[in-house]
Amino acid sequence: MHVEMSGRRAVLLVAVLLIAGCSWSEGAVEPEPGVSAPAAGRSVPAVSETVPTPAPAAAGDGTTTGGGSVRDGETDPGTVLEYGEAAIIGMGGRGARGVVAATVEIARGEPADLEELDTGDTMAGAQPYYVSIALENVGDTALPLVPLDNDFHGRLDDGTAAQEPGTVDGFRPCDAEPAPADFDKGKRFETCRVFVAPRGRSVETVVYEGFETPYAADPIIWEP
């Protein structure tokens, strides 16, 4: 039987067929809301399953023996010395490890000296102490420009830590000297660190607490 179709119905049928032909193909996945679909002709790179290897940590500038124990010939942790007596300490930094002989002396300053440091009211009435540290390279490794004095600290008469302006360049009573560029075997240099006690207290001892060494938990102690 021949069925005639009006022009309007024919146009509607063609439109329906065109819409059906533009639907998603079988197996296609619609993008999630908020995620843009890739542009036509561009592929989406695969996600790598490889875990990147962390870069090695840079060597620190602090002093360290480079190991978990003190080597033969070096002063044992917990050793108590008098001011002026030498300790033999494995030190290092910037990728080098050497051995130094360290001696310590202490002198009492004047409270007025602190005005030169411009500390304001934070140390008003405090008592400064100046610790001279002499270091001699007694090992076979050069230690150029390594800040070897950072792990020396002052302690008050009750054993607590003294305040530390630290090493101060150009401070007349206790001028700090930078680590030498040619600190080879047999070379010696001296520097000075400032420690401060509150009014009525005193700095009695100096300790060496090497960072990441056995001395950190059991320091070398200098006392009168």
C-alpha positions as CSV (number, residue, x, y, z in Angstrom):
1,M,0.0,0.0,0.0
2,H,1.4,3.3,-1.0
3,V,1.3,5.9,1.8
4,E,1.7,9.5,0.9
5,M,3.4,11.8,3.4
6,S,2.9,15.5,3.5
7,G,6.0,17.8,3.1
8,R,5.8,18.9,6.8
9,R,5.9,15.3,8.1
10,A,8.8,14.4,5.8
11,V,10.9,17.3,7.2
12,L,10.2,16.2,10.8
13,L,11.3,12.6,10.0
14,V,14.6,13.7,8.5
15,A,15.3,15.9,11.5
16,V,14.7,13.0,13.9
17,L,17.1,10.7,11.8
18,L,19.8,13.4,11.9
19,I,19.6,13.8,15.7
20,A,19.8,10.1,16.2
21,G,23.0,9.9,14.1
22,C,24.7,12.5,16.3
23,S,24.4,10.5,19.5
24,W,27.5,9.2,21.5
25,S,28.9,6.1,20.0
26,E,28.8,2.8,21.9
27,G,31.3,2.7,24.7
28,A,32.0,6.4,24.9
29,V,32.2,8.0,28.3
30,E,30.7,11.4,29.0
31,P,33.1,13.8,30.8
32,E,32.5,14.4,34.4
33,P,30.9,17.7,35.4
34,G,33.6,20.5,35.6
35,V,36.2,18.5,33.6
36,S,36.8,19.7,30.1
37,A,36.9,17.2,27.3
38,P,40.0,17.1,25.2
39,A,40.0,19.1,22.0
40,A,39.3,17.3,18.8
41,G,42.5,15.7,17.3
42,R,44.4,15.8,20.6
43,S,45.1,12.7,22.7
44,V,45.2,12.7,26.5
45,P,48.6,11.7,27.9
46,A,48.7,8.6,30.0
47,V,49.3,9.0,33.8
48,S,52.8,7.7,34.6
49,E,52.9,5.1,37.4
50,T,56.6,5.7,38.1
51,V,57.3,7.3,41.5
52,P,60.1,9.9,41.2
53,T,63.2,9.3,43.2
54,P,63.7,12.0,45.8
55,A,66.8,14.2,45.3
56,P,69.5,13.7,48.0
57,A,69.4,16.2,50.8
58,A,72.0,18.9,50.6
59,A,74.8,18.8,53.1
60,G,74.2,21.1,56.0
61,D,76.5,23.9,57.2
62,G,76.4,22.8,60.9
63,T,79.2,20.7,62.5
64,T,78.9,17.0,62.4
65,T,81.1,14.0,62.9
66,G,79.5,12.4,59.9
67,G,78.6,9.3,61.8
68,G,76.9,8.0,64.9
69,S,79.9,7.4,67.1
70,V,83.1,9.1,68.2
71,R,86.3,7.8,66.5
72,D,89.4,6.7,68.3
73,G,91.5,9.5,69.6
74,E,88.6,11.9,69.9
75,T,87.3,13.2,73.3
76,D,84.5,11.0,74.7
77,P,81.0,12.5,75.0
78,G,80.3,13.7,78.6
79,T,84.0,14.6,79.3
80,V,84.4,17.4,81.7
81,L,87.4,19.7,81.2
82,E,88.8,22.8,82.8
83,Y,88.9,26.1,80.9
84,G,92.1,26.0,78.8
85,E,92.2,22.2,78.4
86,A,91.8,20.9,74.8
87,A,89.2,18.6,73.5
88,I,89.8,16.6,70.3
89,I,86.6,16.7,68.2
90,G,85.6,15.3,64.8
91,M,83.9,18.2,63.0
92,G,82.8,18.9,59.5
93,G,80.5,20.4,57.0
94,R,80.2,21.3,53.3
95,G,81.0,17.6,52.5
96,A,84.3,17.5,54.5
97,R,85.1,15.9,57.9
98,G,88.2,16.7,59.9
99,V,89.5,16.7,63.4
100,V,90.2,19.8,65.5
101,A,91.7,20.5,68.9
102,A,89.4,23.0,70.7
103,T,90.2,25.1,73.8
104,V,87.9,27.5,75.6
105,E,88.4,30.5,77.8
106,I,85.7,32.7,79.4
107,A,85.8,36.3,80.6
108,R,83.2,38.4,82.3
109,G,82.2,41.6,80.5
110,E,80.4,44.8,81.6
111,P,76.6,45.2,81.3
112,A,77.2,48.5,79.5
113,D,78.9,46.6,76.7
114,L,75.6,45.3,75.5
115,E,74.5,48.8,74.5
116,E,76.9,48.4,71.5
117,L,74.8,45.4,70.4
118,D,71.6,47.5,70.3
119,T,69.5,44.8,72.0
120,G,67.0,47.4,73.5
121,D,65.2,46.3,76.6
122,T,65.5,42.6,76.0
123,M,68.8,42.4,77.9
124,A,68.6,45.4,80.2
125,G,70.7,44.8,83.3
126,A,72.0,41.5,81.9
127,Q,75.6,40.3,82.4
128,P,77.6,39.4,79.3
129,Y,80.3,36.8,79.2
130,Y,82.8,36.4,76.4
131,V,83.9,32.9,75.4
132,S,87.1,32.7,73.3
133,I,87.3,29.5,71.3
134,A,90.6,28.5,69.7
135,L,90.5,25.7,67.1
136,E,93.5,24.0,65.6
137,N,93.2,21.6,62.6
138,V,95.0,18.4,63.8
139,G,93.6,16.1,61.1
140,D,94.5,15.5,57.5
141,T,91.4,17.1,56.0
142,A,91.2,20.8,55.2
143,L,88.0,22.5,56.5
144,P,87.8,25.8,54.6
145,L,85.1,28.2,55.5
146,V,83.2,25.8,57.8
147,P,81.5,27.5,60.7
148,L,83.0,25.3,63.5
149,D,82.0,27.4,66.5
150,N,78.2,27.2,66.1
151,D,77.8,24.3,68.5
152,F,79.5,25.8,71.5
153,H,77.0,27.1,74.0
154,G,77.0,28.8,77.5
155,R,75.1,27.5,80.5
156,L,74.0,29.4,83.5
157,D,74.8,28.5,87.1
158,D,71.6,26.3,87.3
159,G,72.5,24.4,84.2
160,T,70.0,26.1,81.9
161,A,71.0,27.7,78.6
162,A,72.4,31.2,78.5
163,Q,71.0,33.8,76.0
164,E,73.1,34.0,72.9
165,P,73.8,37.0,70.8
166,G,76.3,34.5,69.4
167,T,79.2,35.6,67.2
168,V,79.1,39.3,66.5
169,D,81.4,40.8,63.8
170,G,83.0,44.0,64.9
171,F,81.9,43.8,68.5
172,R,84.9,45.4,70.3
173,P,84.9,43.3,73.5
174,C,84.3,39.9,71.7
175,D,85.0,40.2,68.0
176,A,84.1,37.2,65.9
177,E,86.5,35.9,63.4
178,P,85.1,34.1,60.3
179,A,86.3,30.5,59.5
180,P,89.4,30.8,57.4
181,A,89.5,29.8,53.8
182,D,92.8,27.8,54.3
183,F,92.1,25.9,57.5
184,D,94.5,23.1,56.6
185,K,96.4,20.7,58.9
186,G,98.4,22.6,61.5
187,K,96.4,25.9,61.0
188,R,94.9,27.6,64.0
189,F,92.3,30.3,64.4
190,E,90.4,32.0,67.3
191,T,86.9,33.4,67.5
192,C,84.7,34.7,70.2
193,R,81.1,34.1,71.2
194,V,78.9,36.3,73.5
195,F,76.6,34.7,76.1
196,V,74.4,36.6,78.5
197,A,73.1,35.9,82.0
198,P,70.1,37.6,83.5
199,R,70.6,40.0,86.4
200,G,72.0,38.2,89.4
201,R,72.9,35.1,87.5
202,S,76.2,33.9,85.9
203,V,77.5,31.9,83.0
204,E,79.5,29.1,84.6
205,T,80.1,26.5,81.9
206,V,80.6,26.1,78.2
207,V,79.5,23.0,76.3
208,Y,80.1,21.5,72.9
209,E,76.9,20.0,71.5
210,G,77.7,18.9,68.0
211,F,74.7,18.7,65.7
212,E,73.7,15.1,64.9
213,T,76.6,13.7,66.9
214,P,76.8,11.8,70.2
215,Y,77.8,15.2,71.8
216,A,74.3,16.5,71.2
217,A,72.9,14.3,74.0
218,D,76.1,14.1,76.1
219,P,78.2,17.2,75.5
220,I,81.8,18.0,76.3
221,I,81.8,20.5,79.2
222,W,84.3,23.2,80.2
223,E,84.1,24.5,83.7
224,P,86.2,26.5,86.2
